[in-house]
């Protein structure tokens, strides 16, 4: 697929996808949101971060920007946008929210809702060093080929999750971040007949 058409395919498929409600047995969990941030342009890329080693949770892990919902956040989408500005210095008005992705339970018991957002190719990132030690960008074309190294079985909060494991230029992408990437790929990029079923 040509790169200029890829973003339009993403936008079309994601905007037509309908999110399911939070399962009843997860509705009492604390809510969180992350942003699957896509840099558009001739070579669209997903923006990922390496969390600071000084953080109390997920230190040194690859992740999307995001965090717990604050009482002042009017929605989970607002949570994702606030966290993106805090962590990468990108204001909400510079982003186009396209669609949510399926929610997932984290190993710490949070119900996490991802949102896909597009930003301009020239947008400058200003990482907050207290939260983010590195930022790197993974080409969407690379992800399209499903380049997983393996698939791992995760048991979290009484649920089993089968998650791909990717390695990109020395960065290990696994766990919830990899599960979210897989949902992004299967819903936004794969043909409908290939986008169903569990991760194998």
C-alpha positions as CSV (number, residue, x, y, z in Angstrom):
1,X,0.0,0.0,0.0
2,X,1.3,3.4,-0.9
3,X,2.1,5.6,2.1
4,X,-0.2,8.5,1.1
5,X,-3.1,6.0,0.9
6,X,-2.2,4.3,4.2
7,X,-3.3,7.2,6.4
8,X,-6.6,7.4,4.6
9,X,-7.1,3.7,5.0
10,X,-6.4,4.0,8.7
11,X,-8.8,7.0,9.1
12,X,-11.6,5.2,7.1
13,X,-11.3,1.8,8.9
14,X,-10.9,3.2,12.4
15,X,-13.6,5.8,12.1
16,X,-16.1,3.1,11.0
17,X,-15.2,0.8,13.9
18,X,-17.5,0.8,16.9
19,X,-16.2,0.4,20.4
20,X,-17.9,-2.0,22.7
21,X,-18.9,-0.9,26.2
22,X,-16.6,-1.7,29.2
23,X,-17.4,-5.3,30.3
24,X,-19.6,-5.2,33.4
25,X,-17.0,-7.0,35.6
26,X,-14.5,-4.3,34.8
27,X,-16.7,-1.2,35.3
28,X,-15.6,-0.6,38.9
29,X,-11.9,-0.4,38.0
30,X,-10.0,2.8,37.9
31,X,-9.9,4.2,34.3
32,X,-6.9,5.2,32.3
33,X,-6.2,6.2,28.7
34,X,-3.3,6.1,26.3
35,X,-2.7,7.7,22.9
36,X,-1.5,5.7,19.9
37,X,0.1,8.7,18.3
38,X,0.7,8.5,14.6
39,X,3.0,10.9,12.7
40,X,1.5,11.3,9.3
41,X,3.3,12.0,6.1
42,X,5.1,9.9,3.4
43,X,6.3,7.4,6.0
44,X,3.7,7.2,8.8
45,X,5.1,6.2,12.1
46,X,3.8,5.2,15.6
47,X,5.3,7.2,18.4
48,X,6.5,5.2,21.4
49,X,8.3,6.2,24.6
50,X,10.8,4.6,26.9
51,X,9.6,5.5,30.4
52,X,12.0,7.1,32.9
53,X,13.9,4.7,35.2
54,X,12.9,7.0,38.1
55,X,9.2,6.3,37.8
56,X,7.4,4.2,40.3
57,X,5.4,2.2,37.7
58,X,6.6,0.6,34.5
59,X,10.0,2.2,34.9
60,X,12.3,1.7,31.8
61,X,9.5,0.1,29.8
62,X,8.3,0.9,26.3
63,X,4.9,2.5,26.3
64,X,2.4,4.8,24.7
65,X,1.8,8.2,26.4
66,X,-1.0,8.1,28.8
67,X,-2.1,7.6,32.4
68,X,-4.9,7.5,34.9
69,X,-8.0,9.6,34.5
70,X,-8.0,12.7,36.8
71,X,-11.3,14.0,38.3
72,X,-10.8,17.1,36.3
73,X,-10.7,15.2,33.0
74,X,-14.1,15.5,31.3
75,X,-13.5,12.2,29.4
76,X,-11.0,9.5,28.8
77,X,-10.2,11.2,25.5
78,X,-9.3,14.3,27.5
79,X,-7.1,12.2,29.7
80,X,-5.1,10.9,26.7
81,X,-4.7,14.5,25.3
82,X,-3.6,15.9,28.7
83,X,-1.1,13.2,29.2
84,X,0.3,13.7,25.7
85,X,0.9,17.4,26.4
86,X,2.5,16.6,29.7
87,X,4.8,13.9,28.4
88,X,5.6,15.1,24.9
89,X,4.6,18.8,24.8
90,X,2.1,18.3,22.1
91,X,-1.1,20.3,22.6
92,X,-4.5,18.8,21.8
93,X,-5.2,21.2,19.0
94,X,-2.3,19.8,17.1
95,X,-3.9,16.3,17.1
96,X,-6.8,14.6,15.3
97,X,-8.4,12.0,17.4
98,X,-9.6,9.3,15.0
99,X,-11.0,6.5,17.1
100,X,-10.8,4.6,20.3
101,X,-9.4,1.0,20.3
102,X,-10.6,-1.9,22.4
103,X,-10.1,-1.4,26.1
104,X,-7.8,-3.7,28.1
105,X,-7.1,-4.5,31.7
106,X,-3.5,-3.8,32.8
107,X,-1.4,-5.8,35.2
108,X,-2.1,-3.2,37.9
109,X,-5.9,-3.6,37.5
110,X,-6.6,-0.4,35.5
111,X,-9.1,-0.4,32.6
112,X,-7.1,1.2,29.8
113,X,-8.8,2.8,26.8
114,X,-6.5,3.6,23.8
115,X,-7.2,6.3,21.3
116,X,-5.6,6.7,17.9
117,X,-4.6,10.2,17.0
118,X,-2.9,11.7,13.9
119,X,-0.4,14.5,14.0
120,X,1.4,16.5,11.3
121,X,4.6,15.2,9.9
122,X,6.5,18.3,11.1
123,X,5.2,18.3,14.7
124,X,8.1,18.8,17.2
125,X,8.1,16.6,20.3
126,X,9.4,18.0,23.6
127,X,9.7,15.0,25.9
128,X,9.3,15.6,29.7
129,X,12.5,14.1,31.0
130,X,11.0,13.4,34.4
131,X,8.6,10.9,32.7
132,X,10.2,10.0,29.4
133,X,13.8,9.0,28.9
134,X,13.6,8.4,25.1
135,X,11.2,8.7,22.2
136,X,11.3,6.5,19.1
137,X,9.1,6.0,16.1
138,X,8.1,2.8,14.4
139,X,7.1,2.8,10.7
140,X,3.6,1.6,10.1
141,X,4.8,-0.2,7.1
142,X,7.1,-2.3,9.3
143,X,4.1,-3.1,11.6
144,X,1.9,-4.2,8.7
145,X,4.1,-7.2,8.2
146,X,3.4,-8.4,11.8
147,X,7.1,-8.8,12.6
148,X,6.6,-10.3,16.0
149,X,9.5,-12.2,17.5
150,X,7.2,-14.4,19.5
151,X,3.8,-14.5,21.3
152,X,3.6,-14.6,25.1
153,X,0.9,-15.7,27.4
154,X,0.0,-13.1,30.1
155,X,-2.2,-13.7,33.1
156,X,-3.6,-10.5,34.5
157,X,-6.5,-9.9,36.9
158,X,-7.9,-13.3,36.2
159,X,-7.7,-13.0,32.5
160,X,-5.4,-14.5,29.9
161,X,-3.9,-12.3,27.2
162,X,-1.9,-13.6,24.3
163,X,0.4,-10.8,23.3
164,X,2.9,-10.4,20.5
165,X,6.4,-9.4,21.3
166,X,8.2,-7.0,18.8
167,X,11.8,-5.8,18.8
168,X,12.6,-2.6,16.9
169,X,16.1,-1.3,16.8
170,X,16.9,-2.7,20.2
171,X,13.6,-1.6,21.8
172,X,11.5,-4.5,23.2
173,X,7.7,-3.9,22.7
174,X,5.7,-6.2,24.8
175,X,2.7,-6.6,27.2
176,X,-0.1,-4.1,27.1
177,X,1.7,-1.8,24.6
178,X,2.1,-4.7,22.1
179,X,-1.5,-5.8,22.6
180,X,-2.6,-2.2,21.8
181,X,-0.4,-2.2,18.7
182,X,-1.9,-5.4,17.5
183,X,-5.4,-4.1,17.9
184,X,-4.3,-1.0,16.0
185,X,-2.9,-3.1,13.2
186,X,-5.8,-5.6,12.9
187,X,-8.6,-2.9,13.0
188,X,-6.9,-0.2,11.1
189,X,-4.8,-2.0,8.5
190,X,-5.8,-5.6,7.9
191,X,-8.6,-6.7,5.6
192,X,-11.8,-7.5,7.6
193,X,-11.4,-11.2,7.0
194,X,-7.9,-11.1,8.6
195,X,-8.8,-8.8,11.4
196,X,-10.8,-11.2,13.5
197,X,-9.8,-13.8,16.1
198,X,-7.3,-13.8,18.9
199,X,-3.6,-13.1,18.7
200,X,-1.9,-16.5,17.9
